[in-house]
Each structure stands twice: as C-alpha cells, then as structure tokens.
Amino acid sequence: MCSDKNSIQQNIEQINQQIRTAEQQYGRHSNSVHLLAVSKTKPIAALEQAIAAGQKRFGENYVQEGVEKIQYFSQHYNHSDLEWHFIGPIQSNKTRPIAENFDWVHSVDREKIAQRLNDQRTNDKPLQVLIQVNTSGESSKSGTDHEQVFALAKLINDLPNLTLRGLMSIPENVPDYPAQLAAFQQLAELNDSLKTHYPQIDTLSMGMSGDMQAAIEAGSTMVRIGTAIFGARG
Ligand SMILES: *Cc1c(COP(=O)(O)O)cnc(C)c1O
C-alpha cells in the first residue's frame, strides 16, 4: 500500500522537484516555498520514512493523534529539528494540548481561540500563528471573514506568547486551474495588505495535493501536501 518506504521517499523527492520547478516557472525566489507534509491518520512508520527523505515539517489535524506523534518523536529520537504544525479545526476545549505541544497553528479563526492559545502557551518560544481565512466560494464554514482578519491580527500581534506569521486558507476543491488561481490570488492580496500593517508577516499557507501549482503561482510560501506524499487516506 502506501507504507512502502521507497514510495514515500520518492514522492517527497518528486514533490520537492515540482516545487523548485514551479518556483522557477512563476518567477518565485528559489526555496521560498516550503513543503509541509500532512501526516494525519498516517502511522509513525510513514513519518519515519518521510524523515529519512529529509522532511522536517509535519502537519496534523487531530489534537490527540498529533500530540502522540510529537511525544513519540521527542522521546524516541532526538529530532529537535522537527517542526509540528496544527492545521485542523480548533475546539476551544482542545486549545491547551495544542498550545503546549505544537510549534505552529494554521487554523486560528477567532479571538477566543487566539486568547486561549496565548494563555496556555508554556514554552519559551511563542506559538507561530496563521489566521485561517474563509475565501469566497468556500463550502466549509471554517475560517474568518475578510473583514474580521484585521481585528484578529491586531489581537494576535498584541499577545506576547503568539507570533503572527500570515494567512492560511482551504479554498473549495475545484479542478479548474483559473478558478484555483483566482481564489489563491484573493488570499495573496489580503496578505499583502496585512503586511503593510505587520511587515514581519512572511507566510502564506495555501495549496494541497490537487492545487499546489496554482498556489505557488499565486504566491504560496507553504504548501500542505498529504495524499501526494503518503497516498490516499483510508
Ligand atoms: C488534509 C489536509 C491537507 C492535505 O490534503 P491533500 O489533498 O491530502 O494533500 C492540507 N491542508 C489541510 C488543512 C488538510 O486538512
């Protein structure tokens, strides 16, 4: 199945090549687009194979599963260079394990969540935060509206244990390239206007296995890839 060692390693090498090629093709700086390996539902062994291929950034959607993996790798390996990103929907009663274990959170979409993550962060290093935006046409209701992004950004910027790094979105899954591109360009424009207030912002998390190319053309700096690395989820 998808746990074949060589296939995960080969997939990662191939995706990294596709990213480098797209950077050149669209006039992006080389190495400006990072690969986040989305390992939700995949076993430890699959992550070990990705690590063997040099992968360091991992994205998880489910709190309990993600924390178990983080603790496993910190106990059984000395993988202090691994970076753990929480990318799933956040319930307010689950913020503590996120704040205590993850390095990044992509899915902050309301003030209450930002405040709790700040209050519950115990590490010396601030939690790196992206605001999840509901781009127009998106079927899911997660993500904040465009108008509310600036108020949420101001709060996050004022909280000492959070560092605002940029925006994230999950546009509707459409096969049409121009439609993909238009949704991503909307988010990129919003990110540009946010940057005029918060110049330190450097991250635009957009693009998945099915729309990575359009995301890179529109300015993504972090593509979140699951299926194309680890195979379909059961
Ligand atoms: C599952 C997931 C991904 C990865 O999707 P693929 O289509 O498997 O590449 C990316 N981002 C988020 C938020 C996800 O939940």
The ligand as an ORCA input file, in Angstrom:
! r2SCAN-3c Opt
* xyz 0 1
  C      -5.777     17.032      4.803
  C      -5.337     18.435      4.636
  C      -4.338     18.773      3.705
  C      -3.703     17.782      2.754
  O      -4.584     17.464      1.714
  P      -4.148     16.523      0.496
  O      -5.198     16.765     -0.513
  O      -4.142     15.126      1.035
  O      -2.799     16.948      0.046
  C      -3.926     20.094      3.659
  N      -4.460     21.037      4.466
  C      -5.409     20.748      5.364
  C      -5.956     21.826      6.230
  C      -5.880     19.442      5.469
  O      -6.857     19.160      6.356
*
